[in-house]
Amino acid sequence: MLPTIHRATQRGIAEHGWLHSRFSFSFAEYYHPERMGFGALRVINDDIIEAGKGFPMHPHKEMEIISVVTKGSLEHSDSQGNHGVINEGEIQYMSAGSGVRHSEYNPSQSETTELFQIWIHPNQKGGEPLYDQRDFNTIEQTNHWVVLASGDAREHSIKMRQDALISTTKLKSGVTIELSTPSDGKGRLLFVVDGSIEIAGNELNKRDEIQITDKKSYTIKALADAHLMLFEVPL
């Protein structure tokens, strides 16, 4: 099957004054019947939170929630007693398990917070809610893949309740990197956080994505400096 490309201009949009969101898949008031997720991957939300604003306490259940902060800070509190501030370059993980309530706020009174919120369906029902956060600022990400989250905590990544991988790389212009073949039953979604790349004869730019369900390996070439996120998930 040929890869499927979704352009940045095809993403859902929500504007709430204090929150500016772009959705890769159906979420909240944005609904697209053909965009309900990609295998176990349910959400890639691109959020900008205005200074001093945020999400009040609200519930989640049976979902793996990963927040990748790309600018500013995010303050988290939950009903399990966890509290922390996640800064630029850090990753927050919450497994909602049998049920948890949490809040997320931008603690700055002058700067916006920018983040990706990722939801992945877990491979189990219920379970005790879990929380973790990890600083990836000291890990070199240039021109090679770094695993942010996985089902087996490989390469010091955050462990989640799903046999999936979230990886990232920051490519210098002109550099190529391999997208290796996936494990059985897995699909790959490559998301361009920033920059420009070429893959399978297609040019992808900032916030474009390509969904790949075949078993082929691919070469990615950076047409400009590029920041990528790669999701390998059960289909």
N, C-alpha and C positions, 0 to 999 in steps of 0.2 A: 504494500500500500504506500502511495506517495505521501510524503510529509504534508501536514496541514499547517498553514501559516495564518496567524491572526496579527493584524497590524495594530499599532498603538491607537489609531483612530477608530478602531472597532471595539475598544474597551468600553464598559459601562461607566457612567458618570454620576456622581452624587455631590451636590454642593449644599452644605448646611450652615454656611457662614463661618463657624468655628472649625469645621472639618471639610476637607476637600479630598474626595476619594475617586479612584479609578479602579474598576473591577475587571479581572480577566474572565470571571465566571459569574453566573447569576448570584445576586446577593442583595438582601434587603429589598428596596423598591426597584432595583434593576433586575429584570427577568428576560432571559433569552432561552427558549426551549432547547436549543442545540448547544448551549454553553452552560452545562450543569456541573462541570468538573472534567477531570482527565484521570480516569481510573480512581485510585484512592485519594488523589489530590482534589480537594474541593474548593479551595479559595486561594487566590493571590490578589490581595488588596493592597493598593498603593495609596497610603494615607499621608496627608499633611494636616497636623493639628496646630491650631493657633495658640499663641502664648497663654498660659494659665488655664487652658481648656482641656477637656478630655471626656472619657466615657465613665459615667458613674457605675456603681455596683450593678452587675447584671449576671445572669446565670449561663453556664455552659455544661454540656454533658456529652460524654463519649466522643471527644474530638481532640486531636493533637494540634496544639496551637503554638506556632513559632513566630516570634516577632524579630525582625532584622532592622535595627535602627541605623539609618544612613545619615541622619543629621540631628543634632540636639540630643535630648534625653527623654526617657519615658519612665514615669513612676508607677510602679505596680503594687497593689495590695489585694489580698484575697481572703476568703473565708477560712482558709487553712492556717492563717497567721503569717503567711509569707509576705514580705515587703522588700522592695529593692528598687534601685534606679538603674536603668539600662541606658548606657551612653552610646554615642556614635561608634560603630564598629563592634558592638556587642550583640549577642543573641539571647533572647529570652525564650524559655520553653515552659509550657504548661500542658500537662495531660489532664483533661477535665474529668476523666474517669467516670465514676458513678454520679458526679455532680459537684460543681464548685461555683462560687460567685467571686467576681473580681472587678477591680476598677483600674483604669489606665489614664494617666494625666500627663500633660506637658508641664513639668515643674517650673519652667522658665517663665518669667513675666515679660520677657522682651523678644525671645527668639522662637521661631516655629520648630516643631519636631517633624521629621520625615521618617517613615518606616514602611516596610512591607510586612503585612500580616498574612501568614500562611496557615491554612487549615488542611489537615490530612486525616482521613478516617482511620481509626485505630484497628488493629487486628484482633481486638478482644472487646467484649462487653464489660461495662462496669470497671471495677478496680479502684484503688485508692488514688485520689488526685495527686499529681506529682508536679514539682516545680524545680527549675534549674535555670541558671544563666551563665554565659561564658563570654570571655573577652577574647576576640580574635585579632585585636589590633597588633599583637606582637608576632603573629604568624604570617610569614611571607606568602602572599597570594599571587605574585607576579608570574605570569606565563606558565602556571601549573594549577591543577585542580586541588582545592582544599575542601575536605568534607566538613560541613557544618553540623549536620544531624544525620543519624543513621539508626537502624534497628539493632546494631551490635556494638555501638560506641567505638567503631573503628577510627584509628588515627586521632584519638582523643576528642572525637566529636560528641555532641550531646546525644544521649540515647533516647529514642522514642519508641512508642508502642506500635510500630509498623515496620515491616521489612522494606524500607524505602531509604533513599539517599537524597540529601540536599547538599549540593556542592557549589563552589564559586571559584572564579578566577578573574584576574585583572590582566588583560592582554595588552602588550605594547603594539603599536601600529606595525603591521607587516609580519607579525609573529603568527605561526600556525600551531594548533593544538588538536589532539585527537579526541573524538567522541567515540569511546569504545563501545563494543557490543554490550547489550544489557543482559541481565540474568533472565532466565526463563520466566515468561509471564509478565515481564515488565515493559513499560513504555517510558519514553524520555520526552521531557518538555524542556526546551532551552529558552530562557527568557533573557532579553538584552536589557540590563539595568541602565546602561549608558554606552554610548559609542556606536560603532558600526562594524558588522562582520559579514562574511560570506560563508554560506554552508549549502551544500547540494545545489550549487548554481544560483542560489538566492541571496540577495542582499537584505540583511535585517538591521534595523536601526533602533534607537532608544525606545524601549517599552514594546517592541515587537516580540513575538514568540513563535516558535516552531514546535509542533507536536510530531513525534516520530514513534511509530508502532512496529516498525520492521526490526530485523536483527542486524542490520548493516552497521559498520563503523563509518564515521564521517570525519572529514578534516574541516576544522573551523579556521578561517583566516581573518585576522583583525584588519579591517580597512582603515581604521583609526583606533586610537586607544579605546579599549572596551572593557566593561565590567559585566560579567555574565553570572546567572544563576542556573543551575541544572538540577532538574528533578527526575529521579528514576523511581517509579512507583508501580505497584501492582495494577494491572488493567482490569 
